[in-house]
Amino acid sequence: MTMGKQVMGARCEVVVRPSGSGLETRMVLAVALLTILVCGCVIVLRNTEVTAKVVTAWQVDAFTALRAEELAVFNALHTAAPEIEIFHEDEDNRWPSVDELAGDFIPPFVQDAAWEKSGGMGWSRSIIFTTDKHIALYVGHPSGTIKMGSFLLVMLHDHVKKEGNAVGATHAPYEIWMHASSVAEAPLMITDQALIKKGWREVVARKGEDETMRTKKDYIQ
């Protein structure tokens, strides 16, 4: 610090030099650079390749492949399936009939205006008993003027999963399939191979984020 004074009441000038010689500035810059470096490393480590679920040849992508009428039937079945499962559990393992579902106003079984616009599907139910599963099939054939294929709702209920030492179910409680023919019938043996052999294709309901990832992947490529 230097001081200069003038006599006879003149003003006094004082010059104060910084004591740190720029140390604080260098420390702030160092912290900022360290923050950028850490953030960059985290981004690199967490960055993964954009992937999307692949729809195989024996599946149908509900997001892109279905027409408006077909998508309406699929959405209705997708909503009705949990209701049917709850009915089955509450009614002593009994599957509801088509008339019961229509009586409860559950689409696509109830014959309302939406049902008519979606091909006027006529539904039938069949039940298959196995040693460890209780299977119900709801087959729908178009009865209106709209040219559509057939739909199949497969309800898969594992009764053994309720036992104390049993392993839980490894499959979804229901599946939705469709066939190009308007009069297709489901096979007596319900397996993926049996359905595929008869010309059925499973409808895959991809989520919105799946489609977003697929779009990003196509854009990157």
N, C-alpha and C positions, 0 to 999 in steps of 0.2 A: 504494500500500500504506500502510495506516495501522496504527499500533501504539499500544496503550494499556497502560500499566503501573501496577501498584499497588505501593506500597512495603511494607516490613515483611514480605517473604516471601509476599505475596498472589500469586494466579495471574496469568499473562500472557495476554492475548487478542490474536490476530493476525488481521486480515482481509486476504485476498489477492484482489484484483480480477482477472478474466480479462484477459490481455494482448491477445487477439485481438478482443475486443468482438463475439463471435458470428460471426466470419469463417468458422470451420470448419463451423459448421452451415449457413451459406448456401451454401458450396461443395458440401457433400453433397447438399443439396436441388437445386442446379443440375445436378449430375451425374445425379441420379435423373430429373429432368425431361427432360434431354437423352436419356437412355436410352429413356424412354417414347416420346419424339418419334421417335427413329430406328426403334424397333421398329414404331411405327404406320405410318411411311412404307414400311417393307419389306413389311408385311402388305398395305397398299393396292396397292403396285406388283406384288406376286406374286399377288394375288387374281384369279382368272379365273372366268368363268361356268361353272357346272357343266354339262357336256355328256356325252351318252352316245351310243354308236354307234346309228345308226338302222337298223332292219331294214326293208328295202324289201318291196314287195308280192310279189316273186318269190323271197323268202327265208323261211326258217322259223327262228324263235328257239328253239334247242335248250334254252335255259334255262327257257322258260315254255310253249312250244307243244307239246312232245312228251309223249306218254303214257309210262308207265313202261316198257312193252315197246319202244316206239320209241326211247326214250332209251338203253336197254340196247344195242340194235343200233348206234345212233350212236356210243356210247362205245367199243364193241368195234371198229368200223371206224376210229375216230380213233386207237386204239392200234395196230391192225394196219397202218395205212398206212405208218408209218416202217419197220416190219419188211419190208414188201413192197419199199419203195424200196431198202433195204440189200441185199435178195436180188437185185434187178435189177442193182445195181452190182457185186456180187460174182460173179454168175453170167453174166458176159459179155453184159449187156444182155438177159437173159432174164427174162420175168415169170413168177412162180410160178403153177402151176395151182391150182385149188381143192382138188384132192386133196392136193397138196403142203402147202398151208396147213393143211388139216385134219390131215395127218400130223404136222405140227409143233405141233399143239395150239394153233393161233392162233384165238381167237374173232374173229368169229362164224362161222367156217367149220367148226370142229370141232363135231360133233354130240353135245354133252354136255347135262347137265341145264339149264344156263343157256341153251343154244341152244333147247331145247324150250320153256322159259318165255318166250322172246323171239319166239315166232311160228314157230319151226322153219323159218327162212329157207333156201330152196334157192338155191344160188349158181351162176352161170355166168360164164366169162371170155371176153372178146373183145379182140382187139388191133388197133389202128389205126396204120398207119405213115404219117408225113408226112416232108417234107424236113428238118425241124429238130426234130421231136418224136417221141417214142415213147410212145404212149398205150395204157394198159390199162384196160379197163372190167370191173368186177366188179358184176354185177347180181344182186340178191336178191329173191325172191318168197316170200311167206309160204306155208307148206304145212301149218300147224297149224290148230287151230280158232279161234285168235285172229284177229279181223278187223284186218288191217293193210294199209298200202300197200307199195309197192316201194321198195327202196333201191338207190342207185348210187354206187359208189366209183370216181372218175375219178383215175387215176394219170397225172401229166403229167411226163415226163422230157425235159429239154432236152439233147440230145447236143452241140449246138454250143457250149454254155457251157464245154466242156472245152478248146476251141481257145484259143490264146494271145491272139488279137486279138478274141475274141468277147465280147459283153456278157452278163453273168450273167442268169439267169432273173428275170423281173419278176412272176411269179405263184407261188402256192403249189404245192408238189410234188404236192398231191392236193386233191380236192374231194369233198364228200359231198352227194348230192342225194336227194330222196325224192319219191314220186309218190303221189297219193291212190288210184290203181288198184293192185290186187294183182297185176296181170299186165302192167304197163307195161314197154315195151321202150325202150332207149336209141336215139336217132337215130344214123345212120351218120356224120353230121358232128357232132363234139363242139365246139360253141361255146355260150356262154351263151344266145344268141338261139335256137339250134336246140333246146336243152333246154327253155327256157321255152315255146317254141311248142308243144312236145309235152306240156306240163303239169307238167314237173319243176320243183321249187323247191329251191334250195340251202339246206342246213342250216348256220346260222351259230352257231358256238360262242363266245358272248361270255364273257369272263372275269368272275370274281367282282367285280372292281373296277368293271367296266362296269355290272353290275347295281346295285351300290351307288350309282354316280353317277346312274343312271336313277331309282332310288328317291328320292334326295335332290332331284333335279329335280322329280319329281312332288310331293314334299312342299312344296317351295318355292312351286310354282304353286298 
